[in-house]
């Protein structure tokens, strides 16, 4: 027997109309947040970041591929990982479908990770992905955009992630149990796993110069996590007491 509130169609409609007003308010506030993001000052980048891609060595400018805007998903795949982060993988499962639409609308989408290109290519083939993925191996790119930290920084708690300093410095002793499990699925330990972090950064190319316009991290990535947008509209919502997701080729046939 259901323990959830039940009612008539008329009662449902009345409650749904109340919810509709709240949804419309959220949409308006979301539109305003988007305007605030786009109003942030641009910061010119003068460092020559280099990346390894399937087409060879590339600069940050090269990643635009003729577009004026570039979105970079900072995919957690450290140098010592054996596989990509399961959470990043779940987010990236949606990239194939919409990156072609972004590219036709003057926006290039790339994933960027620190792992060497051959590791990324092998994992990309395993996952059946076609979106562009570059290696920043040997570059300062991940460190400069606060998605990688050295072992010393981690030990001292001297990291800045999600615009907070020291609050997210996890090591082998402080990492939550789900993080330890995720690390194991990547073939590494929690301390190594958490020195890489997820994020999104946006760039614009104007008059030959590249500018950084926006970055977001942690729960700021929720809007990119397509599965959760669907779950938030399902009858039981996210309905999770523990980490339940895995890479899409690791679910059972049932």
C-alpha positions in Angstrom: 0.0 0.0 0.0 1.4 3.4 -0.9 2.4 5.8 1.9 2.5 8.7 -0.5 -0.3 11.3 -0.5 -3.1 10.4 -3.0 -6.0 12.5 -4.2 -8.4 13.2 -6.9 -7.5 14.6 -10.4 -8.9 18.0 -9.3 -6.7 18.0 -6.1 -3.7 17.0 -8.3 -4.4 19.8 -10.7 -4.6 22.4 -8.0 -1.3 21.3 -6.5 0.3 21.1 -9.9 -0.7 24.7 -10.7 0.9 25.9 -7.5 4.0 24.0 -8.4 3.9 25.5 -11.9 4.3 29.0 -10.4 7.3 27.8 -8.4 8.8 26.3 -11.6 8.3 29.5 -13.5 9.9 31.5 -10.8 12.9 29.1 -10.8 13.1 29.5 -14.6 13.2 33.3 -14.3 15.9 33.1 -11.6 17.9 30.7 -13.8 17.7 33.1 -16.7 18.9 35.9 -14.5 21.8 33.7 -13.3 22.8 33.0 -16.9 22.8 36.8 -17.5 25.1 37.3 -14.5 27.5 34.6 -15.7 27.7 36.2 -19.1 28.3 39.6 -17.5 31.4 38.4 -15.7 34.6 40.3 -16.7 36.8 38.4 -19.2 40.4 37.6 -18.1 43.0 37.5 -20.9 45.2 34.4 -21.0 48.7 34.9 -22.0 50.2 31.5 -21.1 50.8 29.1 -24.0 49.0 26.0 -22.9 49.7 22.9 -25.0 47.5 19.8 -25.4 47.9 16.4 -27.1 45.0 15.7 -29.4 44.2 13.1 -32.1 45.3 15.7 -34.6 48.6 16.3 -32.8 49.9 19.0 -30.5 47.4 21.9 -30.1 47.2 25.3 -28.3 44.2 26.5 -26.4 43.4 28.6 -29.4 43.5 25.6 -31.7 40.8 23.9 -29.6 38.3 26.5 -30.7 38.4 25.0 -34.2 37.1 28.2 -35.9 34.5 29.0 -33.3 34.6 32.0 -31.0 33.6 30.1 -27.8 35.0 27.1 -26.1 33.7 25.0 -23.2 36.1 22.7 -21.5 34.9 19.9 -19.2 37.6 19.1 -16.7 37.2 15.3 -16.8 38.8 13.5 -13.8 41.3 11.1 -15.4 44.6 11.4 -13.6 48.0 10.3 -14.9 47.9 7.3 -12.6 44.2 6.3 -13.2 43.4 3.1 -15.0 40.0 4.3 -16.0 38.0 7.6 -16.0 36.0 8.8 -13.0 32.6 7.1 -13.0 30.8 10.4 -12.2 32.5 12.2 -15.0 31.8 9.3 -17.3 28.1 9.5 -16.5 28.1 13.2 -17.3 30.1 12.7 -20.5 27.7 10.0 -21.7 25.5 12.9 -22.9 28.2 14.8 -24.8 28.0 12.9 -28.1 24.4 14.0 -28.6 24.7 17.7 -28.1 28.3 18.6 -28.9 27.4 18.7 -32.6 24.6 21.2 -31.9 27.0 23.4 -29.9 29.6 23.3 -32.7 27.0 24.4 -35.2 26.2 27.3 -32.8 29.7 28.7 -32.6 30.6 26.8 -29.4 33.2 24.0 -29.2 33.0 21.4 -26.5 36.1 19.5 -25.4 36.9 17.3 -22.5 40.4 17.8 -21.1 42.2 15.4 -18.7 45.8 15.0 -17.4 46.1 11.4 -18.4 48.3 10.8 -21.5 46.4 10.7 -24.8 46.7 6.9 -25.4 44.9 6.3 -22.1 42.1 8.7 -23.0 41.8 7.2 -26.5 41.5 3.7 -25.2 38.9 4.7 -22.6 37.0 6.7 -25.2 36.8 3.7 -27.5 35.6 1.5 -24.6 32.8 4.0 -23.8 31.8 4.5 -27.4 32.3 8.3 -27.3 33.1 10.6 -30.3 33.4 14.0 -28.7 36.9 15.6 -28.7 39.1 14.9 -25.8 42.5 16.4 -25.2 45.3 15.5 -22.8 46.9 18.3 -20.8 49.7 16.0 -19.7 52.8 18.1 -18.8 50.8 21.3 -18.9 49.9 23.8 -16.1 46.3 23.9 -17.4 44.6 21.8 -14.7 46.6 23.4 -11.9 45.9 26.9 -13.1 42.1 26.2 -13.3 42.1 24.5 -9.9 41.2 21.0 -10.9 44.5 19.4 -10.0 46.6 19.7 -6.8 50.1 18.4 -5.9 50.7 15.8 -3.2 52.3 18.5 -1.1 49.3 20.8 -1.5 47.0 18.0 -0.5 49.1 17.2 2.6 49.2 20.8 3.7 45.5 21.3 3.0 46.6 24.2 0.7 44.2 23.7 -2.1 41.6 26.0 -3.6 38.6 24.2 -5.1 35.1 25.6 -5.8 36.4 29.0 -4.6 37.2 27.8 -1.1 40.7 27.3 0.3 41.5 24.2 2.3 37.9 23.0 2.6 38.1 20.2 0.1 41.6 18.7 0.8 40.9 15.0 1.0 43.6 12.4 1.6 43.6 8.7 2.4 42.4 9.4 6.0 39.7 11.9 5.3 38.1 10.7 2.0 34.5 9.5 2.4 33.9 5.8 1.8 32.2 6.3 -1.5 35.2 8.3 -2.7 37.4 5.4 -1.7 35.2 3.0 -3.7 35.3 5.3 -6.8 39.1 5.5 -6.5 39.3 1.7 -6.5 37.2 1.6 -9.7 39.8 3.9 -11.3 42.6 1.6 -10.2 44.1 4.0 -7.7 43.8 5.2 -4.0 41.6 7.9 -2.6 44.5 10.4 -2.1 45.6 10.1 -5.7 42.1 10.1 -7.0 41.1 13.3 -5.3 44.1 15.3 -6.4 42.2 15.6 -9.7 38.8 17.3 -9.6 35.9 17.9 -12.0 34.8 21.3 -13.4 33.8 23.3 -16.4 35.6 26.3 -17.8 34.4 28.7 -20.6 36.6 30.7 -22.9 36.1 33.2 -25.7 38.4 34.1 -28.6 38.3 37.7 -29.6 40.7 39.5 -32.0 43.2 36.6 -31.7 43.3 36.7 -27.9 41.8 34.0 -25.6 39.9 35.1 -22.5 38.6 33.1 -19.6 35.0 33.9 -18.9 33.6 31.4 -16.4 34.4 28.3 -14.3 32.2 26.1 -12.1 32.9 23.1 -9.9 31.3 20.5 -7.6 27.5 20.9 -7.4 27.8 23.7 -10.0 28.0 20.9 -12.5 24.6 19.4 -11.6 23.0 21.1 -14.6 25.3 19.1 -16.9 24.4 15.8 -15.3 21.6 14.8 -17.6 20.5 11.7 -15.7 19.8 13.8 -12.6 17.6 16.2 -14.6 15.4 13.3 -15.5 15.5 11.7 -12.1 14.3 15.1 -10.5 11.2 14.7 -12.6 10.6 11.0 -11.8 8.0 10.0 -9.1 10.6 9.1 -6.5 13.2 11.7 -7.5 16.9 10.9 -6.9 15.9 8.2 -4.4 19.5 7.4 -3.4 20.9 6.4 0.0 24.3 5.5 -1.5 26.4 5.8 -4.7 24.3 3.8 -7.2 25.8 4.7 -10.6 28.6 3.2 -12.5 30.1 3.3 -16.0 27.4 2.4 -18.5 29.2 -0.8 -19.5 29.3 -2.0 -15.9 25.5 -2.4 -15.3 24.1 -5.9 -15.3 21.8 -7.1 -18.1 18.8 -7.0 -15.8 
